[in-house]
Amino acid sequence: MAEIPVIFLTGATDIHTKVQGLELGAVDYVVKPFDPAELRARVRAALRTKRYHDLLSARANVDGLTGIWNRSYFNQRFGEEIAAAQRYGRLVSLVMLDLDHFKAQNDAFGHLFGDRILQVVGDILHSAVRTTDAPCRFGGEEFALILSETPAEGARVIAERIRQRIATTVFRPKDAIVPVTASFGAVCTEALGNESVSAARMIRAADDALYRAKSEGRNRVCLAPLAACDAGATPSS
């Protein structure tokens, strides 16, 4: 309700009542008797203002390079998903992925090529998940997928599908074919138990699984076992 613009219609003429209505959250008011044309115009103005506000809010949460959600949105959305898991026992999976050898490719072929890789990966992530899920750029060449109501095996299947799409995409900088791959770590709330799940533990567990994927040869998907949820590791590129 807080996101719906409210215009109140009042017969009161005193300033105190009008101010009180505005302080309670109304965006405008119309005093009786009213002109229908004026009321329609004020409603259109309120809706137009809300539309502009929504566009600005959405833009603030979108990564400018890839067009998917940014880290700020990830923090907000993931916190909401974890709260729902704690309260209602809902399943939430988190997939972290990191591009293999990205720095070397960026240095060898230039930042424009590196940006192109990130854009293509963003497109792949956006097209590979449902509208209820959230593909995010976590930072640099690392991405995250928030998968609502998705068990661990479902997260693994989605991650594997994305891994294959990235690995089979052809990149041709400077007339050369450059292989691009990514490593994945995935975890589901069911591995931690809803009573002890937290955003920090989920991220750590997914990072641990990602580190394992890197150490086992890269270009693969690893699920976080329960034992990995209390360990800490930092993936390498």
C-alpha positions as CSV (number, residue, x, y, z in Angstrom):
1,M,0.0,0.0,0.0
2,A,2.9,2.4,0.7
3,E,3.8,2.3,-3.0
4,I,0.3,3.4,-4.1
5,P,-0.1,7.2,-4.5
6,V,-3.0,8.4,-2.4
7,I,-5.1,11.5,-3.1
8,F,-7.6,12.3,-0.5
9,L,-10.9,14.0,-1.1
10,T,-12.0,16.2,1.8
11,G,-14.7,18.6,2.7
12,A,-12.5,20.2,5.4
13,T,-11.1,23.6,4.6
14,D,-8.7,24.1,7.5
15,I,-5.0,23.8,6.9
16,H,-4.4,21.4,9.9
17,T,-6.5,18.7,8.3
18,K,-4.8,19.1,4.9
19,V,-1.4,19.0,6.5
20,Q,-2.3,16.0,8.5
21,G,-3.4,14.1,5.4
22,L,-0.2,14.9,3.6
23,E,2.0,13.9,6.6
24,L,0.2,10.6,6.7
25,G,1.4,9.8,3.2
26,A,-1.0,11.3,0.7
27,V,0.6,12.9,-2.3
28,D,-2.2,15.4,-3.0
29,Y,-5.7,16.4,-2.0
30,V,-8.9,17.8,-3.6
31,V,-11.4,19.9,-1.7
32,K,-15.1,19.4,-2.1
33,P,-17.0,20.4,-4.1
34,F,-14.6,19.3,-6.8
35,D,-14.3,19.5,-10.5
36,P,-14.1,16.0,-12.1
37,A,-11.6,17.3,-14.7
38,E,-9.4,18.6,-11.9
39,L,-9.5,15.3,-10.0
40,R,-8.6,13.3,-13.2
41,A,-5.7,15.7,-13.9
42,R,-4.4,15.3,-10.3
43,V,-4.7,11.5,-10.5
44,R,-2.8,11.5,-13.8
45,A,-0.1,13.7,-12.4
46,A,0.3,11.5,-9.3
47,L,0.6,8.4,-11.5
48,R,3.1,10.1,-13.8
49,T,5.2,11.0,-10.8
50,K,5.1,7.5,-9.5
51,R,6.1,6.1,-12.9
52,Y,9.1,8.3,-13.0
53,H,10.0,7.4,-9.4
54,D,9.7,3.7,-10.2
55,L,12.0,4.1,-13.3
56,L,14.6,5.9,-11.2
57,S,14.4,3.3,-8.5
58,A,14.8,0.4,-11.0
59,R,17.7,2.1,-12.7
60,A,19.5,2.6,-9.4
61,N,19.4,-1.2,-8.9
62,V,20.6,-2.2,-12.4
63,D,24.2,-2.7,-13.4
64,G,25.0,-0.2,-16.1
65,L,27.3,-2.6,-18.1
66,T,25.4,-5.9,-18.1
67,G,21.8,-4.7,-17.7
68,I,21.1,-7.2,-14.9
69,W,20.6,-6.5,-11.2
70,N,23.5,-5.0,-9.3
71,R,25.1,-5.7,-5.9
72,S,22.8,-3.3,-4.1
73,Y,19.7,-5.1,-5.4
74,F,21.3,-8.4,-4.5
75,N,21.8,-7.4,-0.9
76,Q,18.2,-6.3,-0.6
77,R,16.5,-9.1,-2.4
78,F,18.6,-11.9,-0.9
79,G,17.9,-10.5,2.6
80,E,14.2,-10.7,1.8
81,E,14.5,-14.3,0.5
82,I,16.4,-15.4,3.5
83,A,13.8,-13.8,5.8
84,A,11.1,-15.7,4.0
85,A,13.1,-19.0,4.3
86,Q,13.5,-18.4,8.1
87,R,9.8,-17.6,8.7
88,Y,8.0,-19.8,6.2
89,G,10.5,-22.6,5.4
90,R,10.7,-21.6,1.8
91,L,13.5,-23.0,-0.4
92,V,16.1,-20.5,-1.7
93,S,19.1,-21.4,-3.7
94,L,22.2,-19.2,-4.4
95,V,24.5,-19.7,-7.3
96,M,27.8,-17.9,-7.4
97,L,29.8,-17.9,-10.7
98,D,33.2,-16.5,-11.5
99,L,34.7,-16.2,-15.0
100,D,37.9,-18.3,-15.4
101,H,41.1,-16.4,-16.3
102,F,39.2,-13.2,-16.9
103,K,42.0,-10.9,-15.9
104,A,44.4,-12.5,-18.3
105,Q,41.9,-12.2,-21.1
106,N,41.2,-8.6,-20.2
107,D,44.9,-7.8,-20.2
108,A,45.6,-9.6,-23.4
109,F,42.7,-8.3,-25.6
110,G,41.7,-5.0,-23.9
111,H,39.0,-3.8,-21.6
112,L,36.4,-3.5,-24.4
113,F,36.7,-7.2,-25.0
114,G,36.4,-7.8,-21.2
115,D,33.3,-5.6,-21.2
116,R,31.8,-7.6,-24.1
117,I,32.3,-10.9,-22.2
118,L,30.5,-9.5,-19.1
119,Q,27.7,-8.2,-21.3
120,V,27.2,-11.6,-23.0
121,V,27.3,-13.4,-19.7
122,G,24.7,-11.0,-18.4
123,D,22.5,-11.7,-21.3
124,I,22.9,-15.5,-20.8
125,L,22.0,-15.3,-17.1
126,H,18.9,-13.1,-17.9
127,S,17.6,-15.5,-20.5
128,A,18.3,-18.7,-18.5
129,V,16.3,-18.0,-15.3
130,R,12.6,-17.4,-14.5
131,T,11.1,-13.9,-13.9
132,T,10.8,-14.8,-10.2
133,D,14.6,-15.3,-10.0
134,A,17.3,-12.6,-9.8
135,P,20.5,-12.6,-11.9
136,C,22.9,-10.1,-10.4
137,R,26.4,-8.8,-11.0
138,F,28.1,-9.4,-7.7
139,G,31.2,-7.5,-8.5
140,G,33.9,-7.5,-11.2
141,E,33.7,-10.8,-13.1
142,E,31.6,-12.5,-10.4
143,F,27.9,-13.0,-10.7
144,A,25.1,-14.4,-8.5
145,L,21.8,-16.0,-9.1
146,I,19.0,-15.9,-6.5
147,L,16.7,-18.8,-7.3
148,S,13.3,-18.8,-5.4
149,E,11.7,-22.0,-4.4
150,T,14.5,-24.0,-6.0
151,P,16.1,-27.1,-4.4
152,A,19.8,-27.8,-4.6
153,E,19.5,-30.2,-7.6
154,G,17.4,-27.6,-9.5
155,A,20.1,-25.0,-8.8
156,R,22.8,-27.4,-10.1
157,V,20.8,-28.1,-13.3
158,I,20.3,-24.3,-14.0
159,A,24.0,-23.6,-13.3
160,E,25.1,-26.5,-15.6
161,R,22.9,-25.2,-18.4
162,I,24.4,-21.7,-18.0
163,R,28.0,-23.1,-17.8
164,Q,27.5,-24.9,-21.1
165,R,26.1,-21.8,-22.8
166,I,29.0,-19.7,-21.7
167,A,31.5,-22.4,-22.8
168,T,30.0,-22.8,-26.2
169,T,29.7,-19.1,-27.0
170,V,32.3,-18.0,-29.5
171,F,34.3,-14.8,-28.8
172,R,36.5,-13.5,-31.6
173,P,38.7,-10.6,-30.5
174,K,41.4,-9.5,-33.0
175,D,40.5,-12.4,-35.4
176,A,41.3,-15.0,-32.7
177,I,38.8,-17.4,-31.0
178,V,39.1,-17.0,-27.3
179,P,37.5,-19.7,-25.0
180,V,35.5,-18.3,-22.1
181,T,34.4,-20.4,-19.2
182,A,33.1,-20.0,-15.7
183,S,33.2,-21.9,-12.5
184,F,30.1,-22.2,-10.3
185,G,29.3,-22.8,-6.6
186,A,25.7,-23.4,-5.5
187,V,24.0,-23.9,-2.1
188,C,20.3,-24.2,-1.0
189,T,18.8,-23.3,2.3
190,E,17.9,-27.0,2.8
191,A,21.6,-27.7,3.3
192,L,21.8,-25.3,6.2
193,G,18.4,-25.8,7.9
194,N,15.9,-23.0,7.9
195,E,16.4,-22.3,11.6
196,S,20.1,-21.5,11.2
197,V,20.2,-20.1,7.7
198,S,21.5,-16.6,7.1
199,A,22.6,-14.6,4.1
200,A,26.3,-14.6,5.3
201,R,26.3,-18.4,5.7
202,M,24.7,-18.9,2.3
203,I,27.2,-16.6,0.6
204,R,30.1,-18.3,2.4
205,A,28.9,-21.8,1.5
206,A,28.4,-20.8,-2.2
207,D,31.9,-19.2,-2.2
208,D,33.4,-22.4,-0.8
209,A,31.8,-24.5,-3.5
210,L,33.0,-22.0,-6.1
211,Y,36.6,-22.3,-4.7
212,R,36.3,-26.0,-5.0
213,A,35.2,-25.8,-8.6
214,K,38.2,-23.6,-9.3
215,S,40.6,-26.0,-7.5
216,E,39.2,-29.0,-9.3
217,G,40.0,-27.6,-12.8
218,R,37.5,-24.8,-13.4
219,N,34.6,-24.8,-15.9
220,R,32.4,-26.9,-13.6
221,V,29.6,-26.7,-11.1
222,C,30.0,-27.7,-7.4
223,L,27.3,-28.0,-4.8
224,A,28.1,-27.0,-1.2
225,P,27.7,-29.9,1.2
226,L,26.5,-29.2,4.7
227,A,30.1,-29.6,6.0
228,A,31.2,-26.8,3.8
229,C,28.8,-24.3,5.3
230,D,31.0,-23.5,8.2
231,A,34.3,-23.2,6.3
232,G,35.6,-20.1,4.7
233,A,37.6,-19.7,1.5
234,T,38.2,-17.2,-1.2
235,P,38.0,-18.3,-4.8
236,S,40.8,-17.5,-7.2
237,S,40.4,-16.3,-10.7
